[in-house]
């Protein structure tokens, strides 16, 4: 295993990625096409999100609970045993599960703060900017159970699952993914996860940008292999168009 991730940095990055992916999918579905101004208009984003905000919490828990458990625990059997023991003692709420997934009270509190901050921004018609995210997320010292490659796997899966959940929420029926949007979400949020900074390079070369975001060739391979695996999983979903299944 390479150097283990910082759980605060990873949790904040994954939470931001969830909200950006889910919200972007809602906007993409509500305002199809490539009109940048329409998709990024604060009033349009706010209106689109207000129609679906009650569903965000459930999707967040469905996607982020297993993600945070994988981030903070390495022994799956112990996790199952711990949760069974806790559930024997009392009826567990989603907050109890989230507290366990975060492993410590301080990280749980930081995660709740990130959830609230991103939710408030989204309902106000905005996504968390990179400088704002880097300045405002709660910093702390807690080593994750995983290294960079596994954290990148979690990031890819979080983005893809949140984006698909957003599309299904906004537009039930046969759906397709915006490939450009997916790559943008992966690039920006992987860079935040790994480098904890904005992208430094200004380039039209996606390979060069992903090299910066991922840090090394091994991490790039992990990202795109995981992306391929996610498309294969989605190909088994009947709600996806034949075009997506072909990819």
C-alpha positions, 0 to 999 in steps of 0.5 A: 500500500502506498501512503494512506489518505487523510480521511478529512481531505478525502471525505470533504472531496467525496462529499463535494463530488457527490453534490456536484455530480448529483446536482449537475445531473439534475441540471443536465436533465432539466436543461438538455443541450450545450447552452453553458449560460442556461446550465450555469444560471443560478436561478435555473439551478436553484429551481431545478434543485428545489423540485428534487431536494427532498430526495438528496438525503436518501441518495447521499446516504445510499452512496456515501455510507458504503463509501465512507466505510470503505474509506475508514475500515479495512476489515469487512467482517469486523464492520458487519459484526460491529453493525450487528452488535450496535443494532442488537443494542438499539434501533439504528438511525441513519445518523448512527450508521453515518457516525460509525462510517466516519469512525470518530465523532470529529470526522462525523461532525465534519462530514455533517458540516460538509453536507449542510454547506454543500446542500445550502449552496446547491439550494441557493443555485450554486456549486461549491467552488474549488477555492471555497471548498479548500478554504472552508472544509474542516481540516483534521488528522485521521488516517484512512484505511486506504491509499490513493489508488483505492481512494480514486476508485471510491471517487470514480464510483461516487461520481458515477453513482451520484450522476446516475442517481441525479438523472434518474431522479430528474428524468425517469425512463431511458437515460444517457450520460453526458460524457464531457460532463463525466470527464470534467467531474472526474478531473476536478474532483480527483485533483481535489482528492489527491492534490488538495488544490486547483489544477495548476496547468492550463491545457486542452490536453486531457491526458496532461490534465489527468496526469496532474490530477492523478499524480502518476500513471498508476493512478490514471490507470486506476481511474480509467479502469474503474470508469470502464468497470462502472460503464459495464455495471451500468450496461446491465441496467435496463434504464440505460440507452443502447448507446450507453451499453455499447460504451 
